[in-house]
Amino acid sequence: MSDHVLANQISADHLTCSICLGRYCQPKALPCLHTFCLQCLQDHITATGRSGVFECPNCRKQTIAIRGGASCFPDNHIINSLQHTVGGSTSPEPSAPPSEEVDEEDNVGSPVRTPPGSADVPVIQWPPPPPRPPQAPVPSVPSPTHSSNHPTSTPTPPPPPPPPRPAHPPLAPTTPRPANSPHTPTNTTPQRAPPTPPAVPQRTTSPGSQGRLCTGYRLLRPTGVTILNTGDIVVSDSGDNKIVTFAHGGQYRSHFQCDCEVKDIATMPDDTLIVAVNKAGSAIARVYSHDGRVLKDFGNQYYYEEPHGITVSHQTDQFIVTNVVRSCIYLFNMAGKLAQQFGSKGHSTTGFSPYYCAINGKGNKIHVSNTDAHNVKVFDTLGNLKHMFGEEGNKPGQLKSPQGICLDNRDNIIVADSGNYRIQQFDHQGKFKKVLIRDTRQQDGGLNGKPCGLALSPRLNILAVTMQGPSQGGVILYPYRGNSGKVNPVTGSPQSGACNVS
């Protein structure tokens, strides 16, 4: 295995922070011996630390938050040393020069040619440099008289004294040759190349990547996603009816199997999970604990309904369910009593096919992705249509089969423009602002997927997106600037799915 391949393998296996998935930058070690970047660890403590205690992102061991923050945890000197060791070896190996046929007999005594870029052995200049010019002018000597058939010539000044021998031994033994030998090199002084400084680890995302793919568990058809107060990301996979939990860094944590069909998922005020379900007896919504225990069923009077989207209003203590078959919206209180029902199929652009829903910060406006009509409708809690925005197309601000929807802390509306493989942002009145993700097919992981469910945690600055591809699905996490309503810029270009933050 070549040096640069080995260095890259060590970097990928041992020098990657599990939070940002980049090279360690100022690595800090926790008492459980897991290591993270200084800034990543500080962000994790700020986001999840409570009562002076936080959990390790990897093993979830309870750790006391030191008053000085992450900077007070000890440096991982082993990681630092290993980074400096392999840092300069991560570049590709230089290509070997073309082979030359050399007469071994004629090459005896010639200096050994060292491949360029090797800093561990002295490098001898080849071909030899020209001789040094004389230090002082040499007085001319009158030329002697020659016969007419010989040209007149001026004696050549004596050559300068040879340079002193180096302190270290030569690379190869040399054999003395006569002074007039054409193979005697003019200058055989070995010169040591300057040492290559160790590469400084950079916190970057792999080329072409626009987000972080959740790993460790294969998802078939992820439909809904929600983010807990702890920062964990919970996904409902309708492909095999499972609920899967990932850490906010994207690492798989756990899952449990459901005995019914699962659709969208949301978080209750006590951080339990509420799921829109089908074929769960007569229930259309079910509350689960994090270990998969059924805590409560809702909607017993709506037998064989087919709900899809679900969201919770923490301001009004209600949860909202969309019903695609009957084109209805249901509002329940936390006791499971139906408080409001509205909606109808209609025709053309007035049609109603509610898939996903979200509620604003005040809890008085319900935003519904009207998928078949390619727009978003906004209602008050009594079912009155306030306004709608979007039309079919692929230009900025136009939509094609929109699905997931969520709002940030400024009530900017984020829409999964599924048919156009992108994610767009609108203001609270539905006016187009920007395209956040231009092409979800270009994301790392080979999903080639359409964006479906969305979940946003402004406190953790994470936008979670479920992707449904031809053969499998996945969840991609994007850093999101909650206060400015921008997805953080990362590597790539607009053609490869870069985020437009202008």
Residue, then its C-alpha position, 0 to 999 in steps of 0.5 A: m500500500s502506498d504512503h498516500v493511500l495509507a495516510n488517507q485511510i488513517s485519516a478517514d478511520h481515525l482522524t475524522c470528527s463524528i459531528c462535522l465529519g471533517r478532519y479534527c480541528q483542535p481535538k478535545a477528549l472527553p472522559c469517555l475518551h471520545t474525541f471531537c473538534l473544539q468548536c463541534l464540542q462547544d456547539h454540542i454542549t451549548a445545544t444539549g447541555r442541561s443543569g451542567v450535564f451533557e451526553c457524549p454524542n457517541c456513547r451518550k455517557q453523562t459528562i459534567a460540563i466544565r465551567g470554561g466550556a469545551s476548551c477546558f477539556p484536555d487536548n488529544h495529543i495522540i490525535n494531534s501527533l498522528q495528524h502531523t505525521v500523516g498531514g504531509s502525506t495526504s497529497p497524491e504521489p508524484s508520478a515517476p519520471p520516464s525510465e532512461e536506459v543507462d550504461e551501468e559502466d558509464n554511470v559508475g561514480s555518478p551521483v544517485r538521482t533522487p526522485p523530486g519531493s523526497a525530503d527524507v534523503p539529500v537531493i543532488q542537483w541533476p544535471p549539474p549546475p554551470p561552474r561558478p564565475p571567477q571571483a576576480p578578473v584574471p590578467s590576460v597573458p600575451s599569446p605566444t607566436h604560432s606558425s601560420n597554419h595554427p590559429t591564435s588562442t588565449p589561455t583559459p583562466p584556471p577554474p575556481p577551487p572546488p566547493p568544500r565537501p558536505a558534512h554528511p557522507p555522499l549518497a553513493p560511493t564514487t570512483p575517481r576518474p581522470a580529470n579529462s573524463p567526460h563523465t566527471p560531474t562538475n558539481t557533486t555537492p549533495q543539497r538537502a531539500p527543505p523539510t515539508p511543513p505538516a499540513v494543517p487540518q481543514r474543516t471542510t466537507s467532501p467535494g460535491s457534498q451539500g449536507r451530511l448523510c445519516t449513516g449506519y442504517r438502511l432506510l427504504r422509504p423515509t416519509g417523515v422526520t422530526i428533531l427531539n429536544t435532545g437533538d436526535i433525529v427521528v425518522s418514520d420509514s414507511g418502507d418497512n414501518k419502522i421508527v429510526t433514531f439518529a444522533h444529531g451528528g448523523q450516526y445511527r442510534s436505534h429503531f423499533q418495529c411498528d405493527c401498522e403502516v407509518k407515515d409522517i411523524a412529529t414530537m409531542p410537548d413531552d418529547t414523545l413521538i406521535v405518528a400518523v398511522n394506517k391500519a392501526g385498528s381504528a386509530i389515525a394517530r398513535v403516540y410512541s415512547h422512544d423504545g417503541r411502546v404504544l402510549k396512546d391512540f387517537g381518532n378512533q371514530y375515523y376507521y380506515e381513514e388514510p392520514h399522511g401528514i402530522t404536526v403539533s402546535h405547542q402554542t394551542d396544545q393541538f395536533i393536526v392531521t392531513n387526510v389525503v383520501r378525503s382531502c381533509i384537515y383534522l385538528f385534535n386537542m391533546a385529549g384526542k377530541l376532534a376540535q375542527q375539520f375542514g377541506s374538500k377536493g374541489h377542482s383544478t387549482t382549487g383542488f385540495s390534496p393535503y400531504y404535509c402540514a406545518i404551523n407558524g410560531k404563533g399557532n394561528k396559521i396552518h400551512v399545507s402542501n397541496t401536492d396535486a395542485h402544485n401550491v401551498k395553502v395557508f389556513d387559520t385554525l378555523g379552516n378559513l383560507k388566508h392565502m395560497f402561493g405557488e404554481e406548477g413549473n420549474k422556475p424559482g418560486q414555482l412548484k411541482s408536487p410539493q411535499g414536506i413543509c416547515l417554518d423557521n423562527r422568523d416564519n419563513i416557509i421552507v418547502a420540499d419542491s419534490g418534483n423539481y428535486r430542490i428545496q425553496q424558501f418563501d417569506h411568511q406571506g408566500k413571497f419567494k425568497k431563494v432556492l436553498i438546495r438546487d438539486t437533491r439528486q447530486q447529494d453524497g450517498g448516491l440516493n438520487g432522491k426526491p425531498c419529502g419530509l422536512a424538520l427544522s431545529p433553529r436552536l440546533n441550526i439543523l435542517a433535516v430532509t428525508m430523501q426517497g430514491p429509486s431503490q432506497g432512501g436516506v436522511i440528509l442534515y443541512p446546517y441552517r442559519g436560523n436567524s438569517g434564514k440561510v443554509n450555510p454555504v458549503t463546497g460545490s457549485p450551483q450546478s452540483g447542488a450548492c446552496n444559493v445564499s445570495 
